[in-house]
Amino acid sequence: MSLDKNQKGSYFIQACESAGFTVKTDDGVFKYSPKAEVEALYESFDPLPFAQADAIALVNQSAAAARLRYATDIPFQTEAYKIKYEDCAAFKLAGYPEQDIEQYKYVNARAVRFGVTGQVAADEIIAIRSFWDNKMFVIENTRDAGNEAVAACTDWTQCKAAAQGFIETLEAV
């Protein structure tokens, strides 16, 4: 039997090594032992799940890198942003009550710092939140679509190509 690396890819060699078999290539020719076990594994081995997992990992890594360009890693900063947004949303929901602005400490603080009305301060913070939410949506939606495209592959040699466009999109975000 002749083993063709191009037919099964490096995933086959990894599977052999994981099983404790010896597989080497010498000028493109496989040398392996134990012969019967390696040949049996070769016949039954499907590289598709391994190629899909690798390509999905590449998409997820690109999404993580994109998130890091926009998200903070400062402890509790995300919670502070959430509280600030909730304060602004409550002020807006209440009809922008300028006379009661002191009850909305984040709105009040921004209004005082920038010399604007509470409505302007609240709307600015809400707009900033919307901007970041949209960035995160693009990243997450692209990640999901990339993973779904890879999962739909039926040929292991197409997995990285299926992921590539999504990776490029994530790198451009």
N, C-alpha and C positions, 0 to 999 in steps of 0.2 A: 504494500500500500504506500502511496506517496502522499505526504502531508503538505498542503499548500497554505502557507501563512497568509497569503492574500485572501483566501477563502474564509478564514476564521479570525484573522487578526492577532494582535498581541494578547488579546484577552484569552485566547486558547493557551498560550504559553503560561500566562498567569494562573490559569485554572490547573494546568499540569503541576506547576510549582506548588500551588496550594494543596494539591493531592499528594505531594511528596515525590512526584515523578521528575526525571531529568529530561529536559528538552533543550537542545541547543541548535543553533543554525550555523552551518559551515558553508560559506559561499552560497547562501540561499537554500541549502539542503538541510532538512531536519535530521538531527541525530537524537534518538530518544530511547529511554528504557523506563520501566519494563514495556517491551514492545506491544504485547496484546492489550494491556490496560490503556496505554496511551492511544492506540488505534481505536479502541472501543470508545474512549472519551472523545476523540476527534469526530467519530461518526455521530455521536449524540449531542455534541456541544453546540449551543446556540449563542453566538456573541451578542445578539440583539439586546438582551436586558442589561448587559454590561456597558455597551455603547450608549444606550439610552441613559443609564445612570450617570455616566461621565458627562454627557452633553447637558443633561439637566443640572448637574453640579456646576458646569460652566455658566449656564444661564443664571443660576441662583447666586453665584459669586459675583457676576456682573451687576445683578440687582442690588446685592449688599454694598458693593462699591458705590453704586449710584446713590443709594440711601445715605451713605456716609458723607457724600458731598453736600447733603442738604439737612440731615438730621444732626442733632447735637448728641454728644456723648458725655455731657456735663451731668453729674448726678442731680436728679430731681428737676432738671430744667424743663423736661417734657411736662411734668406735673404743673410747674409754674405757668407754662404757656397755656395749658388747659384751663387753669383757674382764671387766668387773665381773659381768655376768650369767653368763658362762662360769665364773667362779670360784665363784659361788653355786650354779650347776647342778652343778658337780663336787662341791662340798661335800655337796649333797643326795644326789647319786648314790652318794657314798661312805657314806651312812647318817648324815650329820650328826656326824662324829667330833669331838666337842668337845675331846678330848685332843690332836688334831692341828690345831687351828684356826689355829695360826701359819702352817701351810702354805698357807692360803687367805687371802691378805693383805687382800682386799677385805671378805670376811666378817668377818675378825678386826677390821679397822679400824672397821667399822660396829658390831659387837658392843661393842667397847670404848667408842666414842663415845656410844652410847645405853644402855650398861649392860644389855645383853640377852644371851641365849645366841646362839651361832652359828646355831642353827636359826632362831630368830626373825629375826635379821639377814638370813640368806639368803632366807628365805621372804618377807620384806618386799621385798627387791630383786627377787625373781622376780615378786611380785605387781605391783610397779610396772611391770616390763617387760611383763607380760601386759596391763596397762591400756593402755600405749602401743601395743602390738601391735594390740589391738582397735580403738583409734582409727584407726590407719593402715589396718587392714582395711576399716573402714567407709568411709573416704575413698576408698581404691583401688577397692573394690567398687562404690561409687556412681559413681565416674568411669567405670569400665568399662561399667556398665549404661547410663549416660547416653550415652556414645559409641555403644554398640550401638543404643540407641533412635533416635538421630539417623541413624545409618547405615542403619537400616531404613526411614526415611522415603522415600516415593515422590513426594511433592509438596514442592517447595522452600519453599512458604509455611508448611509445618508444622514445619520444622527447629528454629527458635528455640523454638516452643511445646513441642516434644518435649524439648528440653534444659532448659527452665525449672524443672520440678519437681526435677530432679537438682541444678541450680544452687542452688536454695533449700535442699535437704537439705544440700549441702556448706557453705553459708553458716551453717547452724544447728549444724554439728558443733563 
